[in-house]
Amino acid sequence: MPGGTNTPPEGTPWGTGETPHDATPPEPEPPYGATSRGTGHEAPYSAAPQGTEPGTPSGADPQGSGPGTPSGADPQSTGHGTPYGASPQGTPHDAPYSTGPQGAADPQGSRRDGTYGATPQGSGQDAPYGAAPQGNGAEGSFPVAPQGDGGKTCVACRAGRVDTDGYCEHCGHAQPRERDHLEEELGSVAAVSDRGLRHHRNEDSFAVAATALPDGSAATVAIVCDGVSSASRPDEASAAAAGAANEALLDALPRGAHPQEAMHEAILAAATAVNALAPETPGAQNAPACTLVGAVVSGGLLTIGWVGDSRAYWVPDDRAALARRLTEDDSWAAQMVAAGLMGEAEAYADVRAHAITGWLGADAYELEPHTATFKPDHAGVVVVCTDGLWNYAESAQEMAQVLPADAAARPLHSAQVLVGHALDGGGHDNVTVAVVPFAAPPSPEAEPQAEAAADAEAEAEPRAQA
């Protein structure tokens, strides 16, 4: 098994088939020390600055700017108005982004005086959050900011043509970028990513895929990455990581690699891809960086891998059974809890909670991918998400309450509902989630019964013919 494996902090609902906990929680480090990095993630329960060091220059970004962020820099916000809707609160998750003009707010930097308007992205006006272009799955990389192609119709006035700069020639409204909202459904796995209501761009990425194992059985893959906003080019980092990890898994699993080993190597491949984005200047700070969490369902096994504070949750189809969080955050708050210095509620309410202590990037400290393999004995779904979602459903029980009861049968709808829940709560961050169903393996008692029934049917068949 690869090094750095971890099991869930809350235990496991299955008891057997889990990976031993062989990693000792790191010693707590000084607040905002050199070994942690601000993520720029805003927690809804704390309005104080996150991830800034003592002595941060006046005007520095209050959303978790890491060391080296220039005074006055604001990697998370451009001062634009609330995107997509007139109110970030209380928006039903089955409604399009906006139901009317947003006044003078300008979420996309319109060069005239317009805002998005009343229609969602794309042509699917009845689809949740608009019928935006889909993610590309296997490749996992998305254009950074695709604009109009000169032939599209404006989503605001529905009359003007969109020029090559992404603005309506008739009303001047800036058009939504392709990456602002992405959805993909592939067989039994689905993912949704949304820019949220506060950020000027989407710095999350995902990749979902399916492949076959050597024995012909299916394997399902979901990767979710969250760009570190205090770093440079976080959107490119998350796209590169998701694509590289997905590609590595699709190469290793069909060759018969154990899923846990394949996940470990996939995280290393993702790290290499993100490192390649860093400038060649020695000692350059704030290199592109991101977190990663992934899940593989194959051969009756559930394999999880992660670095950073993106999470995976297990939610049984039988909601009377216990839901579980399957990952441990690489964060200041998690260190405080692991060291017994704070309770979980107190640690995650602290302004330093989201300063991450592990990430993918050229300036990361020693990379230690976390992996764990489980063998559930009952059906359920795996929710793989960034903190843009779990900030609004932090515990496994809260996540289970938000997740629709038919999640296994309707993973895309379920992912849409989860993203809507985060937007209803304020949408402080980019929101990305993948929903991966896990079918229960046949019980040992059921197999002999099925064989006996088949034998009885075969014996009865000649008599019926006679």
NUPA-700525 format. One record per residue (C-alpha): x, y, z. Coordinates in Angstrom, 3 decimals. Example, Ala and Ser with C-alpha at 12.3 -4.5 7.8 and 13.67 -1.06 7.14 Angstrom:
residues 2
{c1 12.300; c2 -4.500; c3 7.800}
{c1 13.670; c2 -1.060; c3 7.140}
END
This chain:
residues 466
{c1 0.000; c2 0.000; c3 0.000}
{c1 1.234; c2 3.509; c3 -0.644}
{c1 2.493; c2 5.635; c3 2.199}
{c1 0.466; c2 8.231; c3 3.969}
{c1 -2.768; c2 6.264; c3 4.160}
{c1 -5.473; c2 7.457; c3 6.483}
{c1 -8.861; c2 6.264; c3 7.631}
{c1 -11.801; c2 8.505; c3 8.456}
{c1 -11.614; c2 10.483; c3 11.687}
{c1 -15.050; c2 9.335; c3 12.714}
{c1 -14.371; c2 5.668; c3 12.132}
{c1 -15.911; c2 3.606; c3 9.377}
{c1 -19.400; c2 2.188; c3 9.024}
{c1 -18.147; c2 -1.146; c3 7.756}
{c1 -15.594; c2 -2.385; c3 10.261}
{c1 -13.637; c2 -4.565; c3 7.801}
{c1 -11.762; c2 -3.873; c3 4.649}
{c1 -10.442; c2 -0.518; c3 5.834}
{c1 -6.900; c2 0.720; c3 5.614}
{c1 -5.045; c2 0.875; c3 8.969}
{c1 -4.446; c2 4.350; c3 10.307}
{c1 -0.699; c2 4.598; c3 10.061}
{c1 -0.272; c2 8.339; c3 9.981}
{c1 0.328; c2 10.244; c3 13.229}
{c1 -1.384; c2 13.653; c3 13.272}
{c1 1.197; c2 16.382; c3 12.754}
{c1 2.175; c2 18.537; c3 15.652}
{c1 0.217; c2 21.795; c3 15.787}
{c1 2.036; c2 24.663; c3 14.196}
{c1 2.032; c2 28.343; c3 15.032}
{c1 -1.009; c2 30.212; c3 13.718}
{c1 -0.410; c2 31.420; c3 10.173}
{c1 3.051; c2 29.924; c3 10.255}
{c1 5.220; c2 29.210; c3 7.250}
{c1 3.894; c2 25.677; c3 6.931}
{c1 0.297; c2 26.646; c3 6.269}
{c1 -1.256; c2 28.336; c3 3.314}
{c1 -4.400; c2 30.428; c3 3.163}
{c1 -6.953; c2 29.068; c3 0.750}
{c1 -9.099; c2 32.109; c3 0.345}
{c1 -12.137; c2 30.056; c3 1.353}
{c1 -14.720; c2 32.046; c3 3.256}
{c1 -16.502; c2 30.178; c3 6.013}
{c1 -20.119; c2 31.289; c3 6.433}
{c1 -19.804; c2 31.263; c3 10.178}
{c1 -16.874; c2 33.631; c3 10.413}
{c1 -16.608; c2 37.108; c3 9.014}
{c1 -13.074; c2 37.696; c3 10.243}
{c1 -10.034; c2 37.433; c3 7.953}
{c1 -8.865; c2 33.917; c3 7.179}
{c1 -5.336; c2 32.798; c3 6.607}
{c1 -3.539; c2 36.145; c3 6.994}
{c1 -0.367; c2 36.402; c3 9.019}
{c1 0.192; c2 38.856; c3 11.837}
{c1 1.370; c2 42.058; c3 10.341}
{c1 -0.451; c2 41.601; c3 7.049}
{c1 -0.349; c2 44.944; c3 5.258}
{c1 -3.435; c2 47.072; c3 5.393}
{c1 -5.726; c2 46.389; c3 2.483}
{c1 -4.573; c2 42.799; c3 2.005}
{c1 -7.156; c2 40.285; c3 0.954}
{c1 -9.246; c2 39.214; c3 3.971}
{c1 -10.174; c2 35.899; c3 2.341}
{c1 -7.158; c2 33.876; c3 3.223}
{c1 -4.278; c2 35.496; c3 1.356}
{c1 -1.173; c2 33.481; c3 1.972}
{c1 2.306; c2 34.824; c3 2.633}
{c1 3.590; c2 36.921; c3 -0.162}
{c1 0.258; c2 38.437; c3 -1.205}
{c1 0.895; c2 42.104; c3 -2.064}
{c1 -0.786; c2 44.768; c3 -0.053}
{c1 -4.145; c2 45.581; c3 -1.499}
{c1 -4.232; c2 42.455; c3 -3.651}
{c1 -7.578; c2 40.749; c3 -3.809}
{c1 -7.363; c2 37.383; c3 -5.537}
{c1 -10.969; c2 36.540; c3 -4.799}
{c1 -13.013; c2 39.548; c3 -5.730}
{c1 -13.039; c2 42.228; c3 -8.365}
{c1 -15.646; c2 44.342; c3 -6.681}
{c1 -18.322; c2 43.223; c3 -9.102}
{c1 -21.880; c2 42.881; c3 -7.927}
{c1 -23.593; c2 39.650; c3 -7.007}
{c1 -23.534; c2 37.402; c3 -10.076}
{c1 -26.530; c2 35.642; c3 -11.546}
{c1 -29.171; c2 36.715; c3 -9.061}
{c1 -30.515; c2 39.740; c3 -7.307}
{c1 -30.086; c2 38.068; c3 -3.944}
{c1 -27.581; c2 35.387; c3 -2.946}
{c1 -29.857; c2 34.258; c3 -0.154}
{c1 -32.934; c2 32.129; c3 -0.427}
{c1 -32.653; c2 31.237; c3 -4.088}
{c1 -34.446; c2 27.944; c3 -4.684}
{c1 -32.036; c2 25.379; c3 -6.021}
{c1 -34.257; c2 24.476; c3 -8.913}
{c1 -34.496; c2 28.017; c3 -10.235}
{c1 -32.287; c2 29.677; c3 -12.840}
{c1 -29.604; c2 32.071; c3 -11.697}
{c1 -31.626; c2 35.243; c3 -11.938}
{c1 -35.228; c2 36.178; c3 -12.349}
{c1 -34.749; c2 39.747; c3 -13.349}
{c1 -32.211; c2 42.512; c3 -13.921}
{c1 -29.727; c2 43.117; c3 -11.158}
{c1 -29.640; c2 46.847; c3 -11.232}
{c1 -26.269; c2 48.496; c3 -11.532}
{c1 -24.289; c2 45.498; c3 -10.366}
{c1 -21.752; c2 44.296; c3 -12.867}
{c1 -20.553; c2 40.762; c3 -12.050}
{c1 -18.576; c2 40.204; c3 -15.214}
{c1 -17.065; c2 43.600; c3 -15.856}
{c1 -19.512; c2 44.816; c3 -18.495}
{c1 -17.928; c2 47.610; c3 -20.477}
{c1 -21.319; c2 49.254; c3 -20.732}
{c1 -24.087; c2 49.345; c3 -18.147}
{c1 -25.652; c2 45.904; c3 -18.229}
{c1 -25.823; c2 42.813; c3 -16.094}
{c1 -26.582; c2 39.221; c3 -16.894}
{c1 -30.293; c2 39.537; c3 -17.294}
{c1 -33.125; c2 37.178; c3 -16.673}
{c1 -32.109; c2 34.057; c3 -18.528}
{c1 -29.657; c2 31.379; c3 -17.423}
{c1 -26.640; c2 30.306; c3 -19.410}
{c1 -27.115; c2 28.359; c3 -22.571}
{c1 -30.466; c2 27.568; c3 -24.086}
{c1 -31.847; c2 25.278; c3 -21.394}
{c1 -34.024; c2 27.732; c3 -19.553}
{c1 -35.698; c2 24.995; c3 -17.537}
{c1 -32.476; c2 23.362; c3 -16.345}
{c1 -31.176; c2 24.134; c3 -12.832}
{c1 -28.681; c2 26.995; c3 -13.086}
{c1 -28.850; c2 26.960; c3 -16.849}
{c1 -27.834; c2 24.521; c3 -19.528}
{c1 -24.189; c2 25.413; c3 -19.449}
{c1 -21.577; c2 23.554; c3 -21.477}
{c1 -20.532; c2 20.295; c3 -19.941}
{c1 -17.185; c2 19.328; c3 -18.476}
{c1 -14.995; c2 17.208; c3 -20.688}
{c1 -14.660; c2 14.310; c3 -18.290}
{c1 -11.618; c2 12.291; c3 -19.271}
{c1 -9.364; c2 15.185; c3 -20.116}
{c1 -10.473; c2 17.140; c3 -17.082}
{c1 -9.226; c2 20.504; c3 -18.345}
{c1 -11.507; c2 23.395; c3 -19.089}
{c1 -10.900; c2 26.662; c3 -20.939}
{c1 -9.972; c2 29.425; c3 -18.523}
{c1 -12.388; c2 32.028; c3 -19.827}
{c1 -14.090; c2 31.150; c3 -23.095}
{c1 -15.998; c2 34.076; c3 -24.555}
{c1 -18.542; c2 34.645; c3 -27.273}
{c1 -17.941; c2 33.291; c3 -30.712}
{c1 -19.660; c2 36.076; c3 -32.569}
{c1 -22.731; c2 33.930; c3 -33.300}
{c1 -24.428; c2 33.316; c3 -29.943}
{c1 -27.533; c2 35.102; c3 -28.748}
{c1 -27.277; c2 37.315; c3 -25.674}
{c1 -28.602; c2 35.663; c3 -22.513}
{c1 -29.898; c2 39.034; c3 -21.266}
{c1 -31.842; c2 40.627; c3 -24.097}
{c1 -32.229; c2 37.417; c3 -26.130}
{c1 -31.945; c2 39.519; c3 -29.288}
{c1 -28.396; c2 40.769; c3 -29.778}
{c1 -25.459; c2 38.776; c3 -31.042}
{c1 -22.459; c2 38.139; c3 -28.820}
{c1 -19.211; c2 39.524; c3 -30.187}
{c1 -15.845; c2 37.799; c3 -29.958}
{c1 -15.042; c2 39.649; c3 -26.717}
{c1 -18.053; c2 38.108; c3 -24.984}
{c1 -20.355; c2 41.150; c3 -24.962}
{c1 -23.761; c2 41.659; c3 -26.547}
{c1 -23.626; c2 43.960; c3 -29.570}
{c1 -27.183; c2 45.109; c3 -28.830}
{c1 -27.367; c2 45.721; c3 -25.070}
{c1 -23.723; c2 45.467; c3 -24.023}
{c1 -24.204; c2 42.779; c3 -21.388}
{c1 -21.221; c2 40.613; c3 -20.550}
{c1 -21.958; c2 36.939; c3 -21.142}
{c1 -21.362; c2 34.119; c3 -18.657}
{c1 -18.095; c2 32.292; c3 -19.172}
{c1 -18.246; c2 28.594; c3 -19.918}
{c1 -16.539; c2 27.622; c3 -16.675}
{c1 -18.905; c2 29.648; c3 -14.495}
{c1 -21.256; c2 26.665; c3 -14.364}
{c1 -20.400; c2 23.147; c3 -15.537}
{c1 -22.341; c2 19.910; c3 -15.338}
{c1 -21.546; c2 16.403; c3 -16.473}
{c1 -23.297; c2 13.064; c3 -16.107}
{c1 -21.539; c2 9.897; c3 -17.180}
{c1 -23.395; c2 6.683; c3 -16.507}
{c1 -23.881; c2 6.456; c3 -12.757}
{c1 -21.576; c2 9.349; c3 -11.806}
{c1 -22.282; c2 13.055; c3 -12.118}
{c1 -20.647; c2 16.341; c3 -11.126}
{c1 -21.597; c2 20.018; c3 -11.005}
{c1 -19.319; c2 23.038; c3 -10.545}
{c1 -20.483; c2 26.608; c3 -10.004}
{c1 -18.709; c2 29.946; c3 -9.578}
{c1 -20.812; c2 30.822; c3 -6.561}
{c1 -22.246; c2 34.218; c3 -5.694}
{c1 -19.191; c2 36.076; c3 -4.427}
{c1 -16.250; c2 35.187; c3 -6.689}
{c1 -15.417; c2 36.666; c3 -10.049}
{c1 -14.358; c2 33.319; c3 -11.556}
{c1 -14.592; c2 29.587; c3 -10.932}
{c1 -11.304; c2 28.193; c3 -9.644}
{c1 -12.623; c2 24.649; c3 -9.084}
{c1 -12.352; c2 21.779; c3 -11.559}
{c1 -13.615; c2 18.221; c3 -11.777}
{c1 -13.262; c2 15.119; c3 -13.906}
{c1 -15.565; c2 12.100; c3 -14.011}
{c1 -14.910; c2 8.959; c3 -16.007}
{c1 -15.686; c2 5.266; c3 -16.341}
{c1 -13.451; c2 2.432; c3 -17.467}
{c1 -13.245; c2 -1.364; c3 -17.313}
{c1 -11.033; c2 -3.537; c3 -15.122}
{c1 -9.167; c2 -6.554; c3 -16.564}
{c1 -11.990; c2 -8.877; c3 -15.473}
{c1 -14.494; c2 -6.816; c3 -17.440}
{c1 -16.159; c2 -5.193; c3 -14.429}
{c1 -16.713; c2 -1.443; c3 -14.366}
{c1 -14.745; c2 1.209; c3 -12.496}
{c1 -16.023; c2 4.717; c3 -11.861}
{c1 -13.758; c2 7.700; c3 -11.201}
{c1 -14.502; c2 11.164; c3 -9.777}
{c1 -11.865; c2 13.849; c3 -9.136}
{c1 -12.581; c2 17.273; c3 -7.608}
{c1 -9.960; c2 20.031; c3 -7.243}
{c1 -10.097; c2 23.462; c3 -5.593}
{c1 -7.628; c2 26.151; c3 -6.649}
{c1 -5.792; c2 27.973; c3 -3.845}
{c1 -6.912; c2 31.552; c3 -4.358}
{c1 -3.925; c2 33.166; c3 -2.676}
{c1 -1.695; c2 31.475; c3 -5.263}
{c1 -1.286; c2 32.553; c3 -8.864}
{c1 -3.453; c2 30.995; c3 -11.604}
{c1 -5.485; c2 28.781; c3 -9.258}
{c1 -8.020; c2 27.991; c3 -11.972}
{c1 -5.272; c2 26.540; c3 -14.165}
{c1 -3.844; c2 24.569; c3 -11.248}
{c1 -7.148; c2 22.856; c3 -10.459}
{c1 -7.794; c2 22.035; c3 -14.118}
{c1 -4.305; c2 20.584; c3 -14.572}
{c1 -4.593; c2 18.474; c3 -11.414}
{c1 -8.035; c2 17.082; c3 -12.216}
{c1 -7.020; c2 16.173; c3 -15.738}
{c1 -3.732; c2 14.550; c3 -14.754}
{c1 -5.215; c2 12.497; c3 -11.913}
{c1 -8.081; c2 11.320; c3 -14.071}
{c1 -5.753; c2 10.334; c3 -16.905}
{c1 -3.466; c2 8.429; c3 -14.533}
{c1 -6.363; c2 6.441; c3 -13.088}
{c1 -7.743; c2 5.613; c3 -16.524}
{c1 -4.317; c2 4.301; c3 -17.458}
{c1 -3.640; c2 2.283; c3 -14.292}
{c1 -7.003; c2 0.686; c3 -13.493}
{c1 -7.483; c2 -1.193; c3 -16.805}
{c1 -3.974; c2 -2.627; c3 -16.380}
{c1 -4.985; c2 -4.226; c3 -13.097}
{c1 -3.339; c2 -1.848; c3 -10.627}
{c1 -4.830; c2 -1.938; c3 -7.151}
{c1 -7.175; c2 1.066; c3 -6.824}
{c1 -5.366; c2 2.405; c3 -3.750}
{c1 -1.982; c2 2.260; c3 -5.457}
{c1 -3.510; c2 3.773; c3 -8.596}
{c1 -4.973; c2 6.632; c3 -6.536}
{c1 -1.631; c2 7.284; c3 -4.859}
{c1 0.125; c2 7.508; c3 -8.231}
{c1 -2.676; c2 9.658; c3 -9.640}
{c1 -2.184; c2 12.244; c3 -6.896}
{c1 1.546; c2 12.301; c3 -7.625}
{c1 0.774; c2 12.803; c3 -11.323}
{c1 -1.556; c2 15.665; c3 -10.419}
{c1 1.176; c2 17.265; c3 -8.315}
{c1 3.620; c2 17.020; c3 -11.218}
{c1 1.112; c2 18.700; c3 -13.533}
{c1 0.575; c2 21.581; c3 -11.098}
{c1 4.309; c2 21.950; c3 -10.470}
{c1 4.836; c2 22.371; c3 -14.203}
{c1 2.772; c2 25.573; c3 -14.101}
{c1 5.184; c2 27.304; c3 -11.709}
{c1 7.535; c2 29.967; c3 -13.062}
{c1 11.104; c2 28.880; c3 -13.600}
{c1 12.393; c2 31.743; c3 -11.469}
{c1 14.146; c2 30.218; c3 -8.417}
{c1 12.434; c2 31.060; c3 -5.163}
{c1 9.257; c2 32.315; c3 -6.825}
{c1 6.416; c2 32.538; c3 -4.326}
{c1 2.716; c2 31.817; c3 -4.647}
{c1 3.156; c2 29.210; c3 -7.358}
{c1 -0.099; c2 27.755; c3 -8.749}
{c1 -1.646; c2 25.412; c3 -6.197}
{c1 -4.809; c2 23.446; c3 -5.470}
{c1 -6.353; c2 20.762; c3 -3.302}
{c1 -7.573; c2 17.397; c3 -4.599}
{c1 -10.015; c2 14.699; c3 -3.532}
{c1 -10.923; c2 11.670; c3 -5.590}
{c1 -13.013; c2 8.519; c3 -5.412}
{c1 -12.851; c2 5.227; c3 -7.316}
{c1 -15.626; c2 2.630; c3 -7.165}
{c1 -14.410; c2 -0.687; c3 -8.551}
{c1 -14.770; c2 -4.391; c3 -7.827}
{c1 -16.852; c2 -3.871; c3 -4.689}
{c1 -14.241; c2 -1.482; c3 -3.264}
{c1 -14.449; c2 2.214; c3 -2.509}
{c1 -11.093; c2 4.006; c3 -2.709}
{c1 -10.558; c2 7.601; c3 -1.578}
{c1 -7.517; c2 9.851; c3 -2.040}
{c1 -6.934; c2 13.453; c3 -1.056}
{c1 -4.558; c2 16.320; c3 -0.305}
{c1 -5.872; c2 19.501; c3 1.292}
{c1 -9.320; c2 20.263; c3 2.689}
{c1 -11.642; c2 19.012; c3 -0.034}
{c1 -13.695; c2 16.129; c3 1.326}
{c1 -15.460; c2 12.839; c3 0.649}
{c1 -18.590; c2 11.706; c3 2.523}
{c1 -20.333; c2 8.339; c3 2.636}
{c1 -24.139; c2 8.525; c3 2.713}
{c1 -25.999; c2 5.175; c3 2.864}
{c1 -29.142; c2 4.689; c3 0.800}
{c1 -30.762; c2 3.606; c3 4.051}
{c1 -30.759; c2 6.917; c3 5.888}
{c1 -31.291; c2 5.100; c3 9.166}
{c1 -27.687; c2 3.911; c3 8.808}
{c1 -24.845; c2 6.192; c3 9.833}
{c1 -23.312; c2 8.612; c3 7.325}
{c1 -19.552; c2 9.190; c3 7.587}
{c1 -16.894; c2 11.648; c3 6.526}
{c1 -14.113; c2 9.653; c3 4.867}
{c1 -11.329; c2 12.246; c3 4.778}
{c1 -9.306; c2 14.295; c3 7.250}
{c1 -8.553; c2 17.903; c3 6.332}
{c1 -5.002; c2 19.095; c3 5.848}
{c1 -5.792; c2 22.311; c3 7.694}
{c1 -5.016; c2 24.328; c3 10.788}
{c1 -8.360; c2 23.421; c3 12.333}
{c1 -7.814; c2 19.703; c3 11.814}
{c1 -4.372; c2 19.955; c3 13.425}
{c1 -5.835; c2 21.667; c3 16.474}
{c1 -8.502; c2 18.979; c3 16.822}
{c1 -6.035; c2 16.116; c3 16.275}
{c1 -3.696; c2 17.547; c3 18.900}
{c1 -6.527; c2 17.867; c3 21.422}
{c1 -6.063; c2 21.616; c3 21.713}
{c1 -9.562; c2 22.529; c3 20.504}
{c1 -12.909; c2 20.919; c3 19.939}
{c1 -14.062; c2 20.585; c3 16.338}
{c1 -16.748; c2 23.271; c3 16.595}
{c1 -14.323; c2 25.734; c3 18.183}
{c1 -11.510; c2 25.008; c3 15.726}
{c1 -13.644; c2 25.393; c3 12.606}
{c1 -15.169; c2 28.628; c3 13.912}
{c1 -11.694; c2 30.137; c3 14.279}
{c1 -10.517; c2 32.619; c3 11.665}
{c1 -7.515; c2 30.370; c3 10.994}
{c1 -9.592; c2 27.249; c3 10.349}
{c1 -9.178; c2 27.141; c3 6.577}
{c1 -5.446; c2 27.756; c3 6.419}
{c1 -4.397; c2 24.550; c3 4.684}
{c1 -1.271; c2 22.627; c3 5.628}
{c1 -1.168; c2 20.377; c3 2.567}
{c1 -1.658; c2 21.193; c3 -1.116}
{c1 -0.444; c2 20.405; c3 -4.627}
{c1 2.016; c2 22.970; c3 -5.954}
{c1 5.666; c2 23.731; c3 -6.500}
{c1 5.957; c2 25.532; c3 -3.152}
{c1 4.273; c2 22.749; c3 -1.172}
{c1 6.205; c2 21.010; c3 1.537}
{c1 6.773; c2 17.286; c3 1.372}
{c1 3.802; c2 15.804; c3 -0.444}
{c1 2.049; c2 13.012; c3 1.411}
{c1 -0.998; c2 11.749; c3 -0.491}
{c1 -3.669; c2 10.273; c3 1.759}
{c1 -5.459; c2 7.167; c3 0.525}
{c1 -7.929; c2 4.735; c3 2.068}
{c1 -9.896; c2 1.751; c3 0.787}
{c1 -13.206; c2 0.521; c3 2.149}
{c1 -15.532; c2 -2.386; c3 1.409}
{c1 -19.080; c2 -1.269; c3 2.218}
{c1 -21.587; c2 -3.996; c3 2.870}
{c1 -24.576; c2 -1.861; c3 1.903}
{c1 -25.512; c2 0.526; c3 -0.902}
{c1 -24.952; c2 4.260; c3 -0.748}
{c1 -23.370; c2 7.206; c3 -2.509}
{c1 -20.062; c2 8.988; c3 -2.155}
{c1 -20.196; c2 12.796; c3 -2.134}
{c1 -16.872; c2 14.282; c3 -3.269}
{c1 -16.752; c2 18.052; c3 -2.834}
{c1 -14.837; c2 21.260; c3 -2.229}
{c1 -15.317; c2 23.327; c3 0.902}
{c1 -17.612; c2 25.610; c3 -1.074}
{c1 -20.223; c2 22.935; c3 -0.356}
{c1 -19.229; c2 21.465; c3 2.985}
{c1 -19.083; c2 24.889; c3 4.606}
{c1 -22.883; c2 24.689; c3 4.392}
{c1 -23.208; c2 21.000; c3 5.368}
{c1 -20.136; c2 20.261; c3 7.426}
{c1 -21.028; c2 17.097; c3 9.292}
{c1 -21.867; c2 13.824; c3 7.591}
{c1 -25.330; c2 13.951; c3 9.101}
{c1 -25.946; c2 17.426; c3 7.653}
{c1 -24.750; c2 16.261; c3 4.240}
{c1 -27.093; c2 13.265; c3 4.407}
{c1 -30.026; c2 15.553; c3 5.232}
{c1 -29.381; c2 17.748; c3 2.180}
{c1 -28.723; c2 14.893; c3 -0.247}
{c1 -31.919; c2 13.686; c3 -1.968}
{c1 -33.120; c2 10.226; c3 -0.988}
{c1 -32.915; c2 9.035; c3 -4.607}
{c1 -29.308; c2 10.147; c3 -5.056}
{c1 -28.155; c2 6.732; c3 -6.279}
{c1 -30.736; c2 6.767; c3 -9.073}
{c1 -30.384; c2 10.476; c3 -9.954}
{c1 -26.790; c2 11.568; c3 -9.301}
{c1 -26.899; c2 14.663; c3 -11.534}
{c1 -30.083; c2 15.959; c3 -9.926}
{c1 -28.551; c2 15.297; c3 -6.520}
{c1 -25.385; c2 17.210; c3 -7.406}
{c1 -27.548; c2 20.120; c3 -8.599}
{c1 -29.459; c2 20.105; c3 -5.316}
{c1 -26.239; c2 20.146; c3 -3.285}
{c1 -24.847; c2 23.079; c3 -5.275}
{c1 -28.177; c2 24.856; c3 -4.854}
{c1 -27.972; c2 24.335; c3 -1.108}
{c1 -24.608; c2 26.130; c3 -1.020}
{c1 -25.925; c2 28.988; c3 -3.173}
{c1 -29.009; c2 29.303; c3 -0.990}
{c1 -26.691; c2 29.604; c3 2.009}
{c1 -24.794; c2 32.514; c3 0.488}
{c1 -22.464; c2 30.976; c3 -2.105}
{c1 -19.372; c2 32.504; c3 -0.535}
{c1 -17.025; c2 30.250; c3 -2.515}
{c1 -16.865; c2 28.271; c3 -5.735}
{c1 -18.937; c2 25.101; c3 -5.311}
{c1 -18.065; c2 21.730; c3 -6.854}
{c1 -19.468; c2 18.300; c3 -6.063}
{c1 -19.465; c2 14.836; c3 -7.617}
{c1 -21.990; c2 12.169; c3 -6.622}
{c1 -20.834; c2 8.556; c3 -7.088}
{c1 -23.315; c2 5.733; c3 -6.373}
{c1 -22.024; c2 2.515; c3 -4.810}
{c1 -24.105; c2 -0.603; c3 -5.368}
{c1 -24.214; c2 -3.091; c3 -2.523}
{c1 -22.417; c2 -6.369; c3 -3.284}
{c1 -24.572; c2 -9.496; c3 -3.146}
{c1 -24.658; c2 -11.013; c3 0.307}
{c1 -23.004; c2 -14.445; c3 0.806}
{c1 -26.388; c2 -15.906; c3 1.744}
{c1 -28.013; c2 -14.635; c3 -1.428}
{c1 -25.500; c2 -16.263; c3 -3.774}
{c1 -26.311; c2 -19.938; c3 -2.830}
{c1 -30.012; c2 -19.121; c3 -2.966}
{c1 -29.631; c2 -17.673; c3 -6.448}
{c1 -27.655; c2 -20.717; c3 -7.601}
{c1 -30.253; c2 -23.102; c3 -6.139}
{c1 -33.043; c2 -21.213; c3 -7.880}
{c1 -31.169; c2 -21.408; c3 -11.185}
{c1 -30.600; c2 -25.165; c3 -10.768}
{c1 -34.264; c2 -25.746; c3 -9.950}
{c1 -35.312; c2 -23.778; c3 -12.997}
{c1 -32.955; c2 -25.790; c3 -15.212}
{c1 -34.331; c2 -29.098; c3 -13.879}
{c1 -37.943; c2 -28.017; c3 -14.341}
{c1 -37.408; c2 -26.873; c3 -17.926}
{c1 -37.127; c2 -30.399; c3 -19.552}
{c1 -40.227; c2 -31.585; c3 -17.683}
{c1 -42.172; c2 -28.603; c3 -18.947}
{c1 -41.077; c2 -29.353; c3 -22.476}
{c1 -42.039; c2 -33.030; c3 -22.109}
END
